[in-house]
Each structure stands twice: as structure tokens, then as C-alpha cells.
Amino acid sequence: MVACECDFYMDIFDDFLLSGNDENQKIMWKMRTIIDLMKITDGQDDNGLMENALRMIMLLFNHYSMAPCELERNYFVNAPFDEKEELITVLKEEFIRSL
């Protein structure tokens, strides 16, 4: 089975981001990810991994439109100073809240 479900879901999302907003790439991503999921679960779904992963795949495929910062890895590097400061503030608040 999968070592860590969370890592598996993160890999699905990371691979999805690589497809960009190109519809053909998204179709290929969806098919490849479903095949990989079937291989990993080997027809067994004792803990709901297959069902949850399939839901995630279909939600991303059908409803997720990527923001520029997800498509362009250097978006925040080149962002104006005030946007960076705002992001840093939000990240600090989230980090403190998670403690």
C-alpha cells in the first residue's frame, strides 16, 4: 500500500499543476493518474484511498482553474514588495495558528 496517504495526495496535486491550463495535458494527467492509482491500490480499497483519490482527481480535472502563481514558479519572486509582505503576514498567522 501507499507509505503515506498525504504524500500520495500531494503528488497527485503536484503532477496536476505540471499540466498547466492545457486541456490535452489535463486529460493525459487524469488518465495517467487513474492508471497509477489502480496499480498502487491493486484493486483493494480497504481504507478508502482509491475512492478519495478518484474524487480528488475528478474535482481537480473538472473544476480547478489554476492561478498565475501556481503556473509560474517565480511569480512571488518577481511580485511587488507589498504583495510579498502581505503573503508573509498571512503565512505567519497560519503558522502561529497551527501551533
Order of alpha helices (4+ residues) and beta strands (2+ residues): alpha-alpha-alpha-alpha-alpha
